[in-house]
Amino acid sequence: MNLTIITGLSGSGKSVALSALEDLDYYCTDNLPASMLASFGKELNAIHSGEGGEIAVSIDSRNRQFLENLPLHLQQLDKINLPYSIIFLEADENELLTRFNQTRRKHPLSSDTVSLREA
């Protein structure tokens, strides 16, 4: 069993990437909290022990705590012998602005005091 962790900038295409992996028969979970990564891996290891298979999760990286705790979460995956790879998605700033303007969705880091470009 292998785990692919998809993370990256908000609006960079994490959900689209996850959908593409799902089309390739990956077992996928969207927006898994990083703090649940090891317990999720343990549970899947127990359920699918010896079956192999591909698993993919997307994790929101918008908060600083995610980046600070990422090494700890990866060490926990190492302890349960769950092989993983990380895909970090980015996009051109103008493309991200266009995507948020087209969808009319509020960027998760924008606010009354933080512009879309600053977010």
C-alpha positions in Angstrom: 0.0 0.0 0.0 1.3 3.4 -0.9 0.0 6.8 0.2 0.1 9.9 -2.0 -0.3 13.2 -0.1 -1.5 16.1 -2.2 -1.2 19.6 -0.8 -0.4 23.0 -2.1 -1.7 26.5 -2.6 -5.4 27.2 -2.3 -6.9 27.1 -5.8 -3.9 25.2 -7.3 -6.0 22.2 -8.2 -5.7 19.8 -5.3 -9.3 18.5 -5.7 -8.8 18.1 -9.5 -5.6 16.1 -8.9 -7.3 13.9 -6.3 -10.2 13.3 -8.8 -7.7 12.2 -11.4 -6.1 9.8 -9.0 -9.5 8.4 -8.1 -10.1 7.8 -11.8 -6.9 5.6 -11.7 -8.5 3.5 -8.9 -6.8 5.2 -5.9 -8.8 5.2 -2.7 -9.1 9.0 -2.1 -10.0 11.2 0.8 -10.3 15.0 0.4 -9.4 17.6 3.0 -8.0 15.2 5.6 -6.7 17.1 8.7 -2.9 16.6 8.8 -3.2 15.6 12.5 -5.2 12.5 11.4 -2.7 11.3 8.8 -1.0 8.7 10.9 -4.3 7.3 12.4 -5.8 7.2 8.9 -2.8 5.3 7.6 -2.9 2.8 10.5 -6.6 2.2 9.9 -6.1 1.6 6.2 -3.1 -0.6 6.9 -5.3 -2.8 9.1 -8.2 -3.0 6.7 -6.1 -3.6 3.5 -3.2 -5.5 5.0 -1.3 -7.3 2.3 -3.7 -6.2 -0.5 -1.5 -3.4 -1.8 -3.3 -0.6 -3.5 -2.9 3.1 -3.8 -4.3 5.7 -1.5 -4.4 9.5 -2.0 -5.3 12.2 0.4 -5.5 16.0 0.0 -4.4 18.1 3.0 -4.9 21.8 3.4 -1.6 23.6 3.9 -3.0 27.1 4.5 -2.1 27.3 8.1 1.4 27.6 9.6 0.8 24.8 12.0 0.6 22.3 9.1 4.0 23.2 7.9 5.5 23.2 11.4 4.1 19.8 12.2 4.6 18.1 8.9 7.9 16.4 9.8 6.2 14.9 12.9 3.3 13.5 10.8 5.7 12.1 8.3 7.8 10.4 11.1 4.6 8.8 12.3 4.0 7.4 8.8 7.6 6.1 8.8 6.9 4.3 12.2 4.0 2.4 10.7 6.0 1.6 7.6 3.6 3.3 5.2 5.4 4.4 2.1 4.3 7.9 1.0 5.0 10.6 -1.6 4.1 14.2 -1.5 2.8 16.3 -4.3 2.8 20.1 -3.6 0.8 22.0 -6.2 1.4 25.6 -7.1 0.0 27.9 -9.8 0.8 31.2 -11.2 -0.4 34.1 -9.0 -2.5 35.6 -11.9 -4.0 32.2 -12.6 -5.0 31.8 -8.9 -6.6 35.3 -8.9 -8.5 34.4 -12.1 -9.8 31.1 -10.6 -11.0 32.8 -7.5 -12.6 35.6 -9.4 -14.3 33.2 -11.8 -15.7 31.0 -9.1 -16.6 34.0 -6.9 -15.4 31.9 -4.0 -13.7 33.7 -1.2 -10.1 32.7 -0.8 -9.7 31.0 2.6 -7.0 33.4 3.7 -8.6 36.7 2.4 -10.6 38.9 4.7 -11.8 42.5 5.1 -8.2 43.5 5.8 -6.3 41.0 3.6 -6.8 41.3 -0.2 -7.2 38.4 -2.5 -3.7 39.1 -3.9 -2.1 39.2 -0.5 -3.8 36.0 0.5 
